[in-house]
Amino acid sequence: MVSRSSSFLDLASENFMDFPQTPRNLPRVMTVRGIISDADGDGSNDEDSDVRSPMCREKKIIVANFLPIHAQKNLETSTWCFSFDEDSLLLQMKDGFSSETDVVYVGSLKIDVDASEQDEVAQKLLEGFNCVPVFLSHDLQKRFYHGFCKQYLWSLFHYMLPMCPDHSNRFDPLLWQAYVSANKIFADKVMEVINLEDDYVWVHDYHLMVLPTFLRKRFNRVKLGFFLHSPFPSSEIYRTLPVRDEILKSLLNADLIGFHTFDYARHFLSCCSRMLGLDYESKRGYIGLEYLGRTIYIKILPVGVHMGRLESALNLPSSSIKAKEIQEQFKGKKVILGVDDMDIFKGISLKLLAVEQLLQHHPELRGKIVMVQILNPARSTGKDIQEEKRETYATTRRINEVYGFPGYEPVILIDRPLPFYEKAAYYALADCCIVNAVRDGMNLIPYKYIVCRQRTPKMDEALGIASGSPHSSTLVISEFIGCSPSLSGAFRVNPWNIDHVADALNEALILSDSEKQLRHEKHYRYVSSHDVAYWARSFVQDLERACRGHYSKRCWGLGFGLHFRILALSPSFRKLSLDHILPAYRRTSRRAIFLDYDGTVVPQGSIVKSPSPEVISILKNLCNDPNNTVFIVSGRGKNSLSDWFAECTDLGIAAEHGYFIRWNSSSNWEASPLIDDFDWKRIAEPVMQQYTETTDGSYIEAKESALVWHHQDAGPDFGSCQAKELLDHLENVLANDPVVVKRVNTLLKLNLRE
């Protein structure tokens, strides 16, 4: 059945079913003429060569929703002015690449460009900035970015379920269609500039999560990485997404998937396990996910800040002037700093309530502390943003009215766009920084604060601080933000617990100078050594490693729409061809036919395990030919197989993986000449029964030569955990018995040792 999502892909693709074919010039392993077919197709898109052309420079294609470009149109002269956005992570990460690497950016502009000017703008951006703009119509941009991305996907990934239409937007198929259409347009732009054999593509964030499918469909061996900058929700939340399969399978079309924290990666892996039945394993520090013959690697590394950019801002004369103003303004007071986007997930109101609690419980702090809250412009629109803003202002007024007095306001709101040098000055002067978000992908505010608190000689001189004086900083951060695991010296808080946050603020303010210095030094060592260049370099190195095996396997495209995926098989694999098998069958005088049972004769996922009448009829016809020797080979017991194939009198059966063999219904069962001692069953079965009773969905399959514990119907995580524990337990109690315990996928098997 064709997936509904295929109709979305057809929006801009006339050759939707033209999958690239596997090349013909792979080594031929099977040489029996006429049985196994050669590789399919002519390989016009996938040449079997991973040798880089000496004339080509290495190129990295960075794909994100927005280009790292400021664009402005002079209305009087009708000319466009472009400049790089120095604060953009996409631009800063370039420092992590080799000087010989060409970096090309693909993304949209934050300003509409008239259709008549798009060619001219694209030419200027490509020639002057190595940028390839993606032009989306105003309506498509609104439905794609402000609709599906910000109003639906962003909320869901931050654990906000659309339970009520008044508080969040529910899934809208038209917005999803816009999301897919926009991703398709991005893919078209990437294909305009990519050298398929040599270039690496690095896709960023949740706006482009189905882009990997479009690129993989165009070229099976595209070298593709994806990094998610937002949280990846737990499987209970993610599974509420109506298009969960499409997005998950699209992400699996990448070679390397990056996350800021282990928690986000763990949630993603849990979704892969629960929804697709995939297992993952860690080898030598690398997490690999096996999917249809491909290995998708998982990268866990938080992004960093650009040290040079921050230090340059601190050295600006304007920063020194502003810092002196702040120093004079808050003389004799301790400054608590908050810098947040106006966003419902930043916990701004909760933070202010904690400050109110602090002033209420510690009257001695009134007049001695100031909370400076900088509000960055909101990135999205909606009534939830307006409600959050109203609550922030109302809480601020209440605190200032109750605990303030003439000449003193406990809370100062700065609700205007601040130049970076001004923010740097506040960072450098703040005694404590608090980031109280209820959910945030990474949040680099604490990192920026730490670097600015280190200051520079010029800043120290401007503030009258002696050269060589020790530096200090204190942080109060939410445990629900991505940077939390890397800042072990911070006070980690539950933002919902107002009392806890207030207590943490008090502890941070009364901390001894030596303790503040030690915590600062620890944090600064980490932040300065794990900057944005380190992050980019590490990701690219792992992406290159993940793509090394691209030409060691044969690839086929499978599936329709966003369910498209790649099947990768060994070069020795050859596809069975009916056109070759039938003539070979007819011209031979003796034939041996071996058939597996589960997954071959009977579908793997079938609840009915007995063979259908059609299968019985086919087997009887094969067995009636005196030139055929037909065997069913299965791990199932001899009694079940005997009953199921009673009508096939000339059929051979190898039961329990060959422990019992019968040539036809009139012959006796022959047992393998192994040790005939099954006393170990009396020891193992009670242990397995104990685990069965405590693991819902598991059961024991008793065979004459083996015991099998199945847990495929149990919860994936719990079943796997119980299987590992049972494996340990059985290996201990059966250490002196002639039996081996093996774990394969969703079963645990005990066999006699050969």
Secondary structure as GFF3:
##gff-version 3
##sequence-region A 1 754
A	DSSP	alpha_helix	6	9	.	.	.	ID=ss1
A	DSSP	beta_strand	59	66	.	.	.	ID=ss2
A	DSSP	beta_strand	69	74	.	.	.	ID=ss3
A	DSSP	beta_strand	79	84	.	.	.	ID=ss4
A	DSSP	alpha_helix	89	92	.	.	.	ID=ss5
A	DSSP	three_ten_helix	93	96	.	.	.	ID=ss6
A	DSSP	beta_strand	102	108	.	.	.	ID=ss7
A	DSSP	three_ten_helix	115	117	.	.	.	ID=ss8
A	DSSP	alpha_helix	118	129	.	.	.	ID=ss9
A	DSSP	beta_strand	131	133	.	.	.	ID=ss10
A	DSSP	alpha_helix	138	141	.	.	.	ID=ss11
A	DSSP	pi_helix	142	153	.	.	.	ID=ss12
A	DSSP	alpha_helix	154	157	.	.	.	ID=ss13
A	DSSP	alpha_helix	173	193	.	.	.	ID=ss14
A	DSSP	beta_strand	200	204	.	.	.	ID=ss15
A	DSSP	three_ten_helix	206	208	.	.	.	ID=ss16
A	DSSP	alpha_helix	211	218	.	.	.	ID=ss17
A	DSSP	beta_strand	223	227	.	.	.	ID=ss18
A	DSSP	alpha_helix	235	238	.	.	.	ID=ss19
A	DSSP	alpha_helix	244	251	.	.	.	ID=ss20
A	DSSP	beta_strand	256	259	.	.	.	ID=ss21
A	DSSP	alpha_helix	262	276	.	.	.	ID=ss22
A	DSSP	beta_strand	280	283	.	.	.	ID=ss23
A	DSSP	beta_strand	286	291	.	.	.	ID=ss24
A	DSSP	beta_strand	294	300	.	.	.	ID=ss25
A	DSSP	alpha_helix	307	315	.	.	.	ID=ss26
A	DSSP	alpha_helix	317	329	.	.	.	ID=ss27
A	DSSP	beta_strand	334	341	.	.	.	ID=ss28
A	DSSP	alpha_helix	348	361	.	.	.	ID=ss29
A	DSSP	three_ten_helix	363	365	.	.	.	ID=ss30
A	DSSP	beta_strand	369	376	.	.	.	ID=ss31
A	DSSP	alpha_helix	383	403	.	.	.	ID=ss32
A	DSSP	beta_strand	411	414	.	.	.	ID=ss33
A	DSSP	alpha_helix	420	429	.	.	.	ID=ss34
A	DSSP	beta_strand	432	435	.	.	.	ID=ss35
A	DSSP	alpha_helix	445	454	.	.	.	ID=ss36
A	DSSP	alpha_helix	457	463	.	.	.	ID=ss37
A	DSSP	beta_strand	475	478	.	.	.	ID=ss38
A	DSSP	three_ten_helix	484	486	.	.	.	ID=ss39
A	DSSP	beta_strand	491	493	.	.	.	ID=ss40
A	DSSP	alpha_helix	498	510	.	.	.	ID=ss41
A	DSSP	alpha_helix	513	529	.	.	.	ID=ss42
A	DSSP	alpha_helix	532	546	.	.	.	ID=ss43
A	DSSP	three_ten_helix	550	552	.	.	.	ID=ss44
A	DSSP	beta_strand	554	558	.	.	.	ID=ss45
A	DSSP	three_ten_helix	561	563	.	.	.	ID=ss46
A	DSSP	beta_strand	565	569	.	.	.	ID=ss47
A	DSSP	alpha_helix	578	587	.	.	.	ID=ss48
A	DSSP	beta_strand	591	596	.	.	.	ID=ss49
A	DSSP	alpha_helix	613	624	.	.	.	ID=ss50
A	DSSP	beta_strand	628	633	.	.	.	ID=ss51
A	DSSP	alpha_helix	638	644	.	.	.	ID=ss52
A	DSSP	beta_strand	652	655	.	.	.	ID=ss53
A	DSSP	three_ten_helix	656	658	.	.	.	ID=ss54
A	DSSP	beta_strand	660	662	.	.	.	ID=ss55
A	DSSP	beta_strand	670	671	.	.	.	ID=ss56
A	DSSP	alpha_helix	680	694	.	.	.	ID=ss57
A	DSSP	beta_strand	699	702	.	.	.	ID=ss58
A	DSSP	beta_strand	706	710	.	.	.	ID=ss59
A	DSSP	alpha_helix	716	733	.	.	.	ID=ss60
A	DSSP	beta_strand	739	744	.	.	.	ID=ss61
A	DSSP	beta_strand	747	752	.	.	.	ID=ss62
###
